Amino acid sequence: MDDLREIARVGEAVVREAGRYLRENFGRRVEASFKGAVDLVTPYDLGAQEIVVGRLGTAFPTHGFLAEEGLARPGTSDCRWIIDPLDGTTNFAHGFPVFSVSAALECAGRLTLGLVYDPMRDEMFRAEAGGGAFLNGAPVRVSAVSDLGRSLLATGFPYDVRSSAVNNLDHWGRFIVRAQAIRRCGSAALDLSYIACGRFDGFWELKLKPWDVAAGALMVMEAGGRVTDFEGRPFALDAPGVVATNGGLHGAIIEVLNAGGPKGGGDER
């Protein structure tokens, strides 16, 4: 693999460029199309993806790509980029300024680099395997909250929430009366980055895709937190559910998740 620091330098510049493109187009009339009942895609998702894949593909021609908007391209090396060019499309389309660009580098099946950029706040989160997690170049750590009743949690709902009983509504109901508060921001990459820097204390969500969690999961782990599936097993990109915490809350969150069954819907019993 090429020098990770050089890859990180190039990757950060590329992710920033895509973020600037999104910021410059934010607030314009958006012609969105639907991938599902509530799952949007806009021309700006595609434009940002073209920037990220095009620039990284030129810089690292042996790397493969897996990206949200229909791209799965193998490379000639054991490295691939896992990209969400616009995490928070619904927010962007509605003029709600919470969204991000997310890119992770996986080599030989191991996450080695994570980048999450919030262009509206000019916040660049970066994690390097074994090298820590950073916000705009400054090291970050997870929070020290150990009492679920004093925790600020984050979650989201799957795109098939209208049609599937596996929809997180029961989980939400169980946590809302146990945690201090819950936030639903609409960008899993930012939720995970906020765990890493101590703004959130815990996060859970169902049915996320690899591009939703790859960069953010590495961020949490490198900031001293823990990431698993709903059963507490080690994190995997294809897990049906993801739990990320500061570590101290992990057992309590998993206990609440499993108290009502793994589906998280209102009619699974």
Contacts in CASP RR format, 6 or more apart in sequence:
PFRMAT RR
TARGET T0000
AUTHOR 0000-0000-0000
METHOD contacts of the structure
MODEL  1
MDDLREIARVGEAVVREAGRYLRENFGRRVEASFKGAVDLVTPYDLGAQE
IVVGRLGTAFPTHGFLAEEGLARPGTSDCRWIIDPLDGTTNFAHGFPVFS
VSAALECAGRLTLGLVYDPMRDEMFRAEAGGGAFLNGAPVRVSAVSDLGR
SLLATGFPYDVRSSAVNNLDHWGRFIVRAQAIRRCGSAALDLSYIACGRF
DGFWELKLKPWDVAAGALMVMEAGGRVTDFEGRPFALDAPGVVATNGGLH
GAIIEVLNAGGPKGGGDER
1 7 0 8 1.000
1 77 0 8 1.000
1 78 0 8 1.000
1 79 0 8 1.000
1 107 0 8 1.000
1 112 0 8 1.000
2 60 0 8 1.000
4 112 0 8 1.000
4 113 0 8 1.000
4 128 0 8 1.000
4 129 0 8 1.000
5 128 0 8 1.000
7 60 0 8 1.000
7 105 0 8 1.000
7 113 0 8 1.000
8 113 0 8 1.000
8 115 0 8 1.000
8 126 0 8 1.000
8 128 0 8 1.000
10 55 0 8 1.000
10 56 0 8 1.000
10 59 0 8 1.000
10 60 0 8 1.000
11 56 0 8 1.000
11 59 0 8 1.000
11 103 0 8 1.000
11 113 0 8 1.000
11 115 0 8 1.000
12 115 0 8 1.000
12 117 0 8 1.000
12 124 0 8 1.000
12 126 0 8 1.000
13 55 0 8 1.000
14 51 0 8 1.000
14 52 0 8 1.000
14 55 0 8 1.000
14 56 0 8 1.000
14 59 0 8 1.000
14 103 0 8 1.000
15 52 0 8 1.000
15 101 0 8 1.000
15 103 0 8 1.000
15 115 0 8 1.000
15 117 0 8 1.000
15 124 0 8 1.000
16 117 0 8 1.000
16 119 0 8 1.000
16 124 0 8 1.000
17 51 0 8 1.000
17 55 0 8 1.000
18 48 0 8 1.000
18 49 0 8 1.000
18 51 0 8 1.000
18 52 0 8 1.000
18 85 0 8 1.000
18 101 0 8 1.000
18 117 0 8 1.000
19 48 0 8 1.000
19 101 0 8 1.000
19 117 0 8 1.000
19 119 0 8 1.000
20 119 0 8 1.000
21 44 0 8 1.000
21 47 0 8 1.000
21 48 0 8 1.000
21 51 0 8 1.000
22 44 0 8 1.000
22 48 0 8 1.000
22 86 0 8 1.000
22 92 0 8 1.000
22 99 0 8 1.000
22 101 0 8 1.000
22 119 0 8 1.000
23 119 0 8 1.000
23 120 0 8 1.000
25 44 0 8 1.000
26 92 0 8 1.000
26 95 0 8 1.000
26 97 0 8 1.000
26 120 0 8 1.000
27 95 0 8 1.000
30 42 0 8 1.000
30 43 0 8 1.000
30 44 0 8 1.000
30 92 0 8 1.000
30 93 0 8 1.000
31 42 0 8 1.000
31 43 0 8 1.000
32 40 0 8 1.000
32 41 0 8 1.000
32 42 0 8 1.000
32 89 0 8 1.000
32 93 0 8 1.000
33 40 0 8 1.000
33 41 0 8 1.000
33 42 0 8 1.000
34 40 0 8 1.000
34 41 0 8 1.000
35 41 0 8 1.000
35 159 0 8 1.000
36 159 0 8 1.000
37 159 0 8 1.000
37 160 0 8 1.000
37 162 0 8 1.000
37 163 0 8 1.000
38 90 0 8 1.000
38 159 0 8 1.000
38 161 0 8 1.000
38 162 0 8 1.000
39 159 0 8 1.000
40 89 0 8 1.000
40 90 0 8 1.000
40 93 0 8 1.000
41 69 0 8 1.000
41 89 0 8 1.000
42 86 0 8 1.000
42 89 0 8 1.000
42 92 0 8 1.000
42 93 0 8 1.000
44 86 0 8 1.000
44 92 0 8 1.000
45 68 0 8 1.000
45 69 0 8 1.000
45 85 0 8 1.000
45 86 0 8 1.000
45 89 0 8 1.000
46 69 0 8 1.000
46 85 0 8 1.000
47 85 0 8 1.000
48 85 0 8 1.000
48 86 0 8 1.000
48 101 0 8 1.000
49 67 0 8 1.000
49 68 0 8 1.000
49 69 0 8 1.000
49 71 0 8 1.000
49 83 0 8 1.000
49 85 0 8 1.000
49 86 0 8 1.000
51 85 0 8 1.000
52 67 0 8 1.000
52 81 0 8 1.000
52 83 0 8 1.000
52 85 0 8 1.000
52 101 0 8 1.000
52 103 0 8 1.000
53 65 0 8 1.000
53 67 0 8 1.000
53 71 0 8 1.000
53 81 0 8 1.000
53 83 0 8 1.000
56 63 0 8 1.000
56 65 0 8 1.000
56 81 0 8 1.000
56 103 0 8 1.000
57 63 0 8 1.000
57 65 0 8 1.000
60 79 0 8 1.000
62 75 0 8 1.000
62 76 0 8 1.000
62 77 0 8 1.000
62 79 0 8 1.000
63 75 0 8 1.000
63 77 0 8 1.000
63 79 0 8 1.000
63 80 0 8 1.000
63 81 0 8 1.000
63 105 0 8 1.000
64 73 0 8 1.000
64 74 0 8 1.000
64 75 0 8 1.000
64 77 0 8 1.000
64 79 0 8 1.000
64 80 0 8 1.000
64 81 0 8 1.000
65 71 0 8 1.000
65 72 0 8 1.000
65 73 0 8 1.000
65 75 0 8 1.000
65 80 0 8 1.000
65 81 0 8 1.000
65 83 0 8 1.000
66 72 0 8 1.000
66 73 0 8 1.000
66 80 0 8 1.000
66 81 0 8 1.000
66 82 0 8 1.000
66 83 0 8 1.000
66 210 0 8 1.000
66 211 0 8 1.000
67 81 0 8 1.000
67 82 0 8 1.000
67 83 0 8 1.000
67 84 0 8 1.000
67 85 0 8 1.000
67 211 0 8 1.000
68 83 0 8 1.000
68 84 0 8 1.000
68 85 0 8 1.000
68 209 0 8 1.000
68 211 0 8 1.000
69 85 0 8 1.000
71 83 0 8 1.000
74 80 0 8 1.000
77 107 0 8 1.000
78 107 0 8 1.000
78 108 0 8 1.000
78 109 0 8 1.000
79 105 0 8 1.000
79 106 0 8 1.000
79 107 0 8 1.000
79 108 0 8 1.000
79 112 0 8 1.000
80 105 0 8 1.000
80 106 0 8 1.000
80 107 0 8 1.000
81 103 0 8 1.000
81 104 0 8 1.000
81 105 0 8 1.000
81 106 0 8 1.000
82 103 0 8 1.000
82 104 0 8 1.000
82 105 0 8 1.000
82 106 0 8 1.000
82 210 0 8 1.000
82 211 0 8 1.000
82 214 0 8 1.000
82 215 0 8 1.000
82 237 0 8 1.000
83 102 0 8 1.000
83 103 0 8 1.000
83 104 0 8 1.000
83 211 0 8 1.000
84 100 0 8 1.000
84 101 0 8 1.000
84 102 0 8 1.000
84 103 0 8 1.000
84 189 0 8 1.000
84 211 0 8 1.000
84 212 0 8 1.000
85 101 0 8 1.000
86 92 0 8 1.000
86 99 0 8 1.000
86 100 0 8 1.000
86 101 0 8 1.000
87 99 0 8 1.000
87 100 0 8 1.000
87 101 0 8 1.000
87 102 0 8 1.000
87 187 0 8 1.000
87 188 0 8 1.000
87 189 0 8 1.000
87 190 0 8 1.000
87 211 0 8 1.000
87 212 0 8 1.000
88 98 0 8 1.000
88 99 0 8 1.000
88 100 0 8 1.000
88 186 0 8 1.000
88 187 0 8 1.000
89 99 0 8 1.000
90 96 0 8 1.000
90 186 0 8 1.000
91 97 0 8 1.000
91 98 0 8 1.000
91 99 0 8 1.000
91 186 0 8 1.000
91 187 0 8 1.000
92 99 0 8 1.000
97 120 0 8 1.000
98 120 0 8 1.000
98 185 0 8 1.000
98 186 0 8 1.000
98 187 0 8 1.000
98 190 0 8 1.000
99 118 0 8 1.000
99 119 0 8 1.000
99 120 0 8 1.000
99 186 0 8 1.000
99 187 0 8 1.000
99 190 0 8 1.000
100 116 0 8 1.000
100 117 0 8 1.000
100 118 0 8 1.000
100 119 0 8 1.000
100 187 0 8 1.000
100 189 0 8 1.000
100 190 0 8 1.000
100 193 0 8 1.000
101 115 0 8 1.000
101 116 0 8 1.000
101 117 0 8 1.000
101 119 0 8 1.000
102 114 0 8 1.000
102 115 0 8 1.000
102 116 0 8 1.000
102 117 0 8 1.000
102 189 0 8 1.000
102 211 0 8 1.000
102 212 0 8 1.000
102 214 0 8 1.000
102 215 0 8 1.000
102 216 0 8 1.000
103 114 0 8 1.000
103 115 0 8 1.000
103 215 0 8 1.000
104 111 0 8 1.000
104 113 0 8 1.000
104 114 0 8 1.000
104 115 0 8 1.000
104 214 0 8 1.000
104 215 0 8 1.000
104 216 0 8 1.000
104 218 0 8 1.000
105 111 0 8 1.000
105 112 0 8 1.000
105 113 0 8 1.000
105 114 0 8 1.000
106 112 0 8 1.000
106 214 0 8 1.000
110 129 0 8 1.000
111 129 0 8 1.000
111 214 0 8 1.000
111 217 0 8 1.000
111 218 0 8 1.000
112 128 0 8 1.000
112 129 0 8 1.000
112 218 0 8 1.000
113 126 0 8 1.000
113 127 0 8 1.000
113 128 0 8 1.000
113 129 0 8 1.000
113 218 0 8 1.000
114 125 0 8 1.000
114 126 0 8 1.000
114 127 0 8 1.000
114 128 0 8 1.000
114 214 0 8 1.000
114 215 0 8 1.000
114 216 0 8 1.000
114 218 0 8 1.000
114 219 0 8 1.000
115 124 0 8 1.000
115 125 0 8 1.000
115 126 0 8 1.000
115 215 0 8 1.000
116 124 0 8 1.000
116 125 0 8 1.000
116 189 0 8 1.000
116 190 0 8 1.000
116 192 0 8 1.000
116 193 0 8 1.000
116 215 0 8 1.000
116 216 0 8 1.000
116 219 0 8 1.000
117 123 0 8 1.000
117 124 0 8 1.000
117 125 0 8 1.000
118 124 0 8 1.000
118 125 0 8 1.000
118 190 0 8 1.000
118 193 0 8 1.000
122 136 0 8 1.000
123 135 0 8 1.000
123 136 0 8 1.000
124 135 0 8 1.000
124 136 0 8 1.000
124 137 0 8 1.000
125 133 0 8 1.000
125 134 0 8 1.000
125 135 0 8 1.000
125 140 0 8 1.000
125 193 0 8 1.000
125 196 0 8 1.000
125 197 0 8 1.000
125 215 0 8 1.000
125 216 0 8 1.000
125 219 0 8 1.000
126 133 0 8 1.000
126 134 0 8 1.000
126 137 0 8 1.000
126 219 0 8 1.000
127 133 0 8 1.000
127 134 0 8 1.000
127 196 0 8 1.000
127 215 0 8 1.000
127 216 0 8 1.000
127 218 0 8 1.000
127 219 0 8 1.000
127 221 0 8 1.000
127 222 0 8 1.000
127 223 0 8 1.000
128 222 0 8 1.000
129 218 0 8 1.000
129 222 0 8 1.000
130 222 0 8 1.000
131 222 0 8 1.000
132 139 0 8 1.000
132 222 0 8 1.000
132 223 0 8 1.000
133 139 0 8 1.000
133 140 0 8 1.000
133 141 0 8 1.000
133 196 0 8 1.000
133 197 0 8 1.000
133 219 0 8 1.000
133 220 0 8 1.000
133 222 0 8 1.000
133 223 0 8 1.000
133 224 0 8 1.000
134 140 0 8 1.000
135 193 0 8 1.000
135 197 0 8 1.000
140 196 0 8 1.000
140 197 0 8 1.000
140 198 0 8 1.000
140 223 0 8 1.000
141 196 0 8 1.000
141 197 0 8 1.000
141 198 0 8 1.000
141 223 0 8 1.000
141 224 0 8 1.000
142 195 0 8 1.000
142 196 0 8 1.000
142 197 0 8 1.000
142 198 0 8 1.000
142 201 0 8 1.000
142 220 0 8 1.000
142 223 0 8 1.000
142 224 0 8 1.000
142 225 0 8 1.000
142 245 0 8 1.000
142 246 0 8 1.000
142 247 0 8 1.000
143 198 0 8 1.000
143 200 0 8 1.000
143 201 0 8 1.000
143 246 0 8 1.000
144 246 0 8 1.000
145 151 0 8 1.000
145 152 0 8 1.000
145 201 0 8 1.000
145 246 0 8 1.000
145 248 0 8 1.000
145 249 0 8 1.000
146 248 0 8 1.000
146 249 0 8 1.000
148 178 0 8 1.000
148 179 0 8 1.000
148 249 0 8 1.000
148 252 0 8 1.000
148 253 0 8 1.000
148 256 0 8 1.000
149 178 0 8 1.000
149 179 0 8 1.000
149 180 0 8 1.000
150 180 0 8 1.000
151 179 0 8 1.000
151 180 0 8 1.000
151 201 0 8 1.000
151 202 0 8 1.000
151 249 0 8 1.000
152 179 0 8 1.000
152 180 0 8 1.000
152 181 0 8 1.000
152 182 0 8 1.000
152 183 0 8 1.000
152 199 0 8 1.000
152 200 0 8 1.000
152 201 0 8 1.000
152 202 0 8 1.000
153 175 0 8 1.000
153 179 0 8 1.000
153 181 0 8 1.000
153 182 0 8 1.000
153 183 0 8 1.000
153 200 0 8 1.000
153 201 0 8 1.000
153 202 0 8 1.000
153 203 0 8 1.000
153 204 0 8 1.000
153 253 0 8 1.000
154 182 0 8 1.000
154 183 0 8 1.000
154 184 0 8 1.000
154 185 0 8 1.000
154 191 0 8 1.000
154 194 0 8 1.000
154 195 0 8 1.000
154 200 0 8 1.000
154 202 0 8 1.000
154 203 0 8 1.000
155 168 0 8 1.000
155 171 0 8 1.000
155 172 0 8 1.000
155 175 0 8 1.000
155 182 0 8 1.000
155 184 0 8 1.000
155 191 0 8 1.000
155 203 0 8 1.000
155 204 0 8 1.000
155 205 0 8 1.000
156 168 0 8 1.000
156 184 0 8 1.000
156 186 0 8 1.000
156 188 0 8 1.000
156 191 0 8 1.000
156 205 0 8 1.000
157 167 0 8 1.000
157 168 0 8 1.000
157 169 0 8 1.000
157 184 0 8 1.000
158 164 0 8 1.000
158 166 0 8 1.000
158 167 0 8 1.000
158 168 0 8 1.000
158 205 0 8 1.000
158 206 0 8 1.000
158 207 0 8 1.000
159 207 0 8 1.000
160 167 0 8 1.000
160 207 0 8 1.000
161 167 0 8 1.000
161 168 0 8 1.000
161 169 0 8 1.000
165 263 0 8 1.000
165 264 0 8 1.000
165 265 0 8 1.000
165 266 0 8 1.000
165 267 0 8 1.000
165 268 0 8 1.000
166 206 0 8 1.000
166 207 0 8 1.000
166 263 0 8 1.000
166 264 0 8 1.000
166 265 0 8 1.000
166 268 0 8 1.000
167 206 0 8 1.000
167 263 0 8 1.000
167 264 0 8 1.000
167 265 0 8 1.000
167 266 0 8 1.000
168 205 0 8 1.000
168 206 0 8 1.000
168 264 0 8 1.000
168 265 0 8 1.000
169 264 0 8 1.000
169 265 0 8 1.000
169 266 0 8 1.000
170 260 0 8 1.000
170 261 0 8 1.000
170 263 0 8 1.000
170 264 0 8 1.000
170 265 0 8 1.000
170 266 0 8 1.000
170 268 0 8 1.000
171 204 0 8 1.000
171 256 0 8 1.000
171 257 0 8 1.000
171 264 0 8 1.000
171 265 0 8 1.000
172 182 0 8 1.000
174 256 0 8 1.000
174 257 0 8 1.000
174 259 0 8 1.000
174 260 0 8 1.000
175 182 0 8 1.000
175 256 0 8 1.000
176 182 0 8 1.000
178 256 0 8 1.000
183 191 0 8 1.000
183 200 0 8 1.000
185 191 0 8 1.000
188 203 0 8 1.000
188 205 0 8 1.000
188 208 0 8 1.000
188 212 0 8 1.000
188 213 0 8 1.000
188 216 0 8 1.000
189 212 0 8 1.000
189 213 0 8 1.000
189 215 0 8 1.000
189 216 0 8 1.000
191 200 0 8 1.000
191 203 0 8 1.000
191 205 0 8 1.000
191 244 0 8 1.000
192 203 0 8 1.000
192 213 0 8 1.000
192 215 0 8 1.000
192 216 0 8 1.000
192 217 0 8 1.000
192 219 0 8 1.000
192 220 0 8 1.000
192 244 0 8 1.000
193 216 0 8 1.000
193 219 0 8 1.000
194 200 0 8 1.000
195 201 0 8 1.000
195 202 0 8 1.000
195 203 0 8 1.000
195 219 0 8 1.000
195 220 0 8 1.000
195 223 0 8 1.000
195 225 0 8 1.000
195 244 0 8 1.000
195 245 0 8 1.000
195 246 0 8 1.000
196 216 0 8 1.000
196 219 0 8 1.000
196 220 0 8 1.000
196 222 0 8 1.000
196 223 0 8 1.000
196 225 0 8 1.000
197 223 0 8 1.000
198 223 0 8 1.000
198 246 0 8 1.000
201 245 0 8 1.000
201 246 0 8 1.000
201 249 0 8 1.000
202 243 0 8 1.000
202 244 0 8 1.000
202 245 0 8 1.000
202 246 0 8 1.000
202 249 0 8 1.000
202 253 0 8 1.000
203 242 0 8 1.000
203 243 0 8 1.000
203 244 0 8 1.000
203 245 0 8 1.000
204 230 0 8 1.000
204 241 0 8 1.000
204 242 0 8 1.000
204 243 0 8 1.000
204 244 0 8 1.000
204 253 0 8 1.000
204 257 0 8 1.000
205 241 0 8 1.000
205 242 0 8 1.000
206 240 0 8 1.000
206 241 0 8 1.000
206 264 0 8 1.000
207 240 0 8 1.000
207 241 0 8 1.000
208 241 0 8 1.000
208 242 0 8 1.000
210 237 0 8 1.000
210 238 0 8 1.000
213 237 0 8 1.000
213 242 0 8 1.000
214 237 0 8 1.000
216 244 0 8 1.000
217 227 0 8 1.000
217 235 0 8 1.000
217 242 0 8 1.000
217 244 0 8 1.000
220 226 0 8 1.000
220 227 0 8 1.000
220 244 0 8 1.000
220 245 0 8 1.000
221 227 0 8 1.000
221 235 0 8 1.000
224 246 0 8 1.000
224 247 0 8 1.000
225 244 0 8 1.000
225 245 0 8 1.000
225 246 0 8 1.000
225 247 0 8 1.000
226 244 0 8 1.000
226 245 0 8 1.000
226 246 0 8 1.000
226 247 0 8 1.000
226 248 0 8 1.000
226 250 0 8 1.000
227 235 0 8 1.000
227 242 0 8 1.000
227 243 0 8 1.000
227 244 0 8 1.000
228 234 0 8 1.000
228 235 0 8 1.000
228 242 0 8 1.000
228 243 0 8 1.000
228 250 0 8 1.000
228 254 0 8 1.000
229 235 0 8 1.000
229 236 0 8 1.000
229 239 0 8 1.000
229 240 0 8 1.000
229 241 0 8 1.000
229 242 0 8 1.000
229 243 0 8 1.000
230 240 0 8 1.000
230 241 0 8 1.000
230 243 0 8 1.000
230 254 0 8 1.000
230 257 0 8 1.000
230 258 0 8 1.000
230 262 0 8 1.000
231 254 0 8 1.000
231 258 0 8 1.000
232 243 0 8 1.000
232 250 0 8 1.000
232 254 0 8 1.000
233 239 0 8 1.000
235 242 0 8 1.000
243 250 0 8 1.000
243 253 0 8 1.000
243 254 0 8 1.000
243 257 0 8 1.000
245 251 0 8 1.000
245 253 0 8 1.000
257 264 0 8 1.000
260 269 0 8 1.000
261 268 0 8 1.000
261 269 0 8 1.000
END
